[in-house]
Amino acid sequence: MTLKATAASGVLTLALARPEARNALSPDLVAALLDALSRAAADDAARVVVLAAEGSVFCAGGDAKDMAARKGDPLATKTRQERGFGALARALLTFPKPTVARVQGDALGAGLGLVLACDFAVVADHARLGATFAKMALAPDTGASWTLPRIVGLRAARELVLSAEPIDARRAFALGLASDVVPAADLDARVAALAGRLAEGPTRAYGLAKRALLSGAGSGLDEALALEATLQALAFTTRDQAEAVDAFLAKRTPRFEGR
């Protein structure tokens, strides 16, 4: 089993389960992640997804054995990238619910791509993050060419990619690659608190907000305002929006159902 799924109180945890291979993204693991995310997107009981990993490394990147199998076949590589790593980045970036990366160890190459594609990244203070693609003579993938410069800026992205050197958690936080850095002993509690809070929120509104922000990152003003109007109209049809108004007028805390 390359991926383990556990669910509790609206939080679905998907744990990479190849610790003996430093959780490298084999074709089987990528396929399992894509299937799990597709199911979670349609499951009303899953209101938050936590992406985690077993062992001491979050994800060391792509699987070297898979790379060897693709050597000298650019067409097969292009197809596998689009259907595998590219599809995985798209699935995370467009996922209609909040996502949290629980980074207990190093996230390198495609592993960094996974972290950047999540909405939140809670990182253990000893972990390192690195755009280490060049160490394998590769260009960035798993969405990193899109997410990294948008998070850190183009010059810092060039530095991280061309140097290919991992950076420590504190610098990752300063650059915006991590949303929180905590002692390893506090990691589970911090992730549980964040995921629990998100699971009690207006799930559909979160999804609409993510859609607006993703579109707005590459659209003009008129397009962004038009999409805002469309998404806001959808938000006004949700039960949670009606509950928010009722709670505000009654001066009480809203009880969101994620619908």
C-alpha positions in Angstrom: 0.0 0.0 0.0 1.6 3.3 -1.2 -1.1 5.6 0.3 -3.0 5.4 3.6 -6.3 7.2 4.2 -7.9 7.9 7.6 -10.9 10.1 8.3 -12.2 11.7 11.5 -14.5 14.7 12.2 -14.5 16.0 8.6 -10.8 15.7 8.2 -9.4 13.2 5.6 -5.7 12.5 6.0 -3.8 11.1 3.0 -0.4 9.8 4.1 2.3 8.9 1.6 3.4 5.4 2.7 6.7 4.6 1.0 9.1 5.5 3.8 11.6 2.9 2.6 11.8 5.0 -0.6 11.7 8.4 1.1 8.1 8.6 -0.1 9.3 9.1 -3.7 6.4 9.6 -6.1 6.2 6.3 -8.0 3.5 5.9 -10.7 1.4 3.8 -8.3 1.6 6.5 -5.6 0.7 9.3 -8.0 -2.3 7.2 -9.3 -3.4 6.5 -5.7 -3.3 10.2 -4.8 -5.2 11.2 -7.9 -7.9 8.7 -7.1 -8.1 9.6 -3.4 -8.4 13.3 -4.2 -11.1 12.7 -6.8 -13.1 10.7 -4.3 -12.6 13.3 -1.6 -13.8 16.1 -3.8 -17.1 14.4 -4.2 -17.4 13.2 -0.5 -19.4 15.7 1.6 -18.0 14.0 4.7 -14.5 15.1 3.8 -14.4 18.9 4.4 -10.6 19.2 4.7 -7.7 17.1 3.3 -4.4 16.8 5.2 -1.5 15.6 3.0 1.0 13.8 5.3 3.7 11.2 5.0 5.2 8.3 7.0 8.8 8.1 8.0 11.4 10.8 8.4 11.1 12.4 4.9 7.9 14.0 3.6 8.8 13.4 -0.1 12.1 13.2 -1.8 10.6 13.9 -5.2 10.2 11.6 -8.2 11.1 7.9 -8.2 14.6 7.3 -9.7 13.6 3.8 -11.0 10.7 5.3 -12.9 13.0 7.9 -14.4 15.4 5.2 -15.5 12.4 3.4 -17.2 11.6 6.5 -19.2 15.2 7.3 -20.3 15.4 8.2 -24.0 11.6 8.3 -24.6 10.5 12.0 -24.5 7.0 11.3 -25.8 6.3 8.8 -23.1 7.8 11.2 -20.5 5.6 14.1 -21.7 2.4 11.9 -21.5 3.3 10.6 -18.1 4.1 14.1 -16.8 0.8 15.5 -18.0 -1.3 12.5 -16.7 0.8 12.1 -13.5 2.7 14.9 -11.9 0.9 17.6 -13.8 -2.5 16.1 -13.1 -1.6 15.8 -9.4 -0.6 19.5 -9.2 -3.9 20.5 -10.9 -5.9 18.3 -8.6 -4.5 19.9 -5.5 -4.6 23.5 -6.8 -8.2 23.2 -7.9 -9.4 21.0 -5.1 -12.7 22.5 -3.9 -11.9 22.2 -0.2 -9.1 23.3 2.1 -5.8 21.3 2.0 -3.1 21.2 4.6 0.4 19.8 4.0 1.8 18.3 7.2 5.5 18.4 6.5 7.3 16.3 9.1 10.6 16.1 7.1 12.3 17.1 3.9 10.2 18.0 0.9 12.4 18.1 -2.2 11.7 18.4 -5.9 8.3 17.1 -6.7 7.7 16.9 -2.9 8.1 20.6 -2.7 5.6 20.8 -5.6 3.1 19.0 -3.5 3.6 21.3 -0.5 3.2 24.4 -2.7 0.0 23.1 -4.2 -1.6 22.9 -0.8 -3.4 25.8 0.8 -1.5 25.6 4.0 1.9 24.1 4.9 2.7 23.3 8.5 6.4 22.4 8.7 8.5 20.8 11.4 11.4 23.1 12.4 14.1 20.6 11.4 12.6 20.0 7.9 14.2 21.3 4.7 12.4 22.4 1.5 14.1 22.4 -1.8 13.5 22.9 -5.5 16.2 20.2 -6.2 15.2 19.3 -9.7 18.5 20.3 -11.2 20.3 17.7 -9.0 18.7 15.1 -11.3 19.3 17.4 -14.4 15.5 18.1 -14.6 13.3 21.2 -14.9 10.7 21.9 -12.3 7.5 19.9 -12.3 4.5 19.1 -10.1 3.3 22.7 -10.7 6.4 24.2 -9.1 7.2 26.3 -12.2 3.8 28.0 -11.7 3.5 28.1 -7.9 7.1 28.9 -6.9 7.5 32.3 -8.6 4.0 33.4 -7.6 4.9 32.7 -3.9 8.5 33.9 -3.7 8.9 36.1 -6.7 10.8 35.4 -9.9 14.3 36.2 -8.6 14.1 34.1 -5.5 12.5 31.3 -7.6 15.5 31.4 -10.0 17.8 31.2 -7.0 16.0 28.2 -5.5 15.7 26.3 -8.7 19.2 27.0 -10.2 21.1 26.5 -6.9 19.0 23.3 -6.2 20.0 23.6 -2.6 17.4 22.9 0.2 16.7 25.7 2.6 15.8 25.3 6.3 12.3 25.7 7.6 12.8 29.2 9.0 14.0 30.6 5.6 11.1 28.7 3.9 8.7 30.5 6.3 10.3 33.9 5.5 9.9 33.3 1.8 6.3 32.1 2.2 6.9 28.5 1.3 5.7 27.5 4.8 2.6 28.9 6.5 3.8 27.8 9.9 6.9 26.3 11.4 6.7 24.4 14.7 8.8 22.1 16.8 8.4 18.5 15.7 6.7 17.6 18.9 4.0 20.1 18.3 3.4 19.3 14.6 0.4 17.0 15.0 -1.4 19.3 17.5 -0.9 22.3 15.2 -2.1 20.5 12.1 -5.1 19.0 14.0 -6.1 22.5 15.3 -5.9 24.1 11.9 -7.7 21.2 10.1 -10.4 21.1 12.8 -11.0 24.8 12.5 -11.3 24.6 8.7 -13.6 21.5 8.9 -16.0 23.6 10.9 -16.1 26.3 8.3 -18.2 27.1 5.2 -16.8 24.4 2.9 -18.5 25.5 -0.3 -17.5 29.1 0.3 -13.9 28.0 0.7 -14.1 26.2 -2.6 -15.5 29.3 -4.3 -12.8 31.5 -2.8 -10.0 29.1 -4.0 -11.5 29.2 -7.5 -11.6 33.0 -7.5 -8.0 33.3 -6.2 -6.6 30.8 -8.7 -8.3 32.5 -11.6 -7.4 35.9 -10.4 -3.7 35.0 -10.3 -3.7 35.0 -14.1 -6.6 37.1 -15.2 -7.3 40.8 -15.9 -9.4 43.0 -13.7 -12.6 42.8 -15.8 -12.4 39.0 -15.9 -11.8 38.8 -12.2 -14.7 41.0 -11.3 -17.0 39.0 -13.6 -16.0 35.8 -12.0 -16.4 37.3 -8.5 -20.0 38.2 -9.4 -20.7 34.7 -10.6 -19.1 33.0 -7.6 -20.8 35.3 -5.1 -24.2 34.5 -6.7 -23.4 30.8 -6.1 -22.3 31.5 -2.5 -25.7 33.2 -1.8 -27.4 29.9 -2.7 -25.7 27.9 0.1 -27.2 26.9 3.4 -24.0 28.1 5.2 -24.4 31.7 3.8 -28.0 31.8 5.1 -26.8 30.5 8.4 -24.0 33.1 8.6 -26.6 35.9 8.1 -29.0 34.4 10.6 -26.2 34.0 13.2 -24.9 37.5 12.7 -28.4 39.0 13.2 -29.0 36.9 16.2 -25.5 37.7 17.6 -24.5 34.0 17.9 -21.8 31.8 16.4 -22.7 30.3 13.1 -22.9 26.5 12.8 -21.7 25.7 9.3 -22.6 22.4 7.7 -20.4 22.7 4.6 -23.4 23.0 2.3 
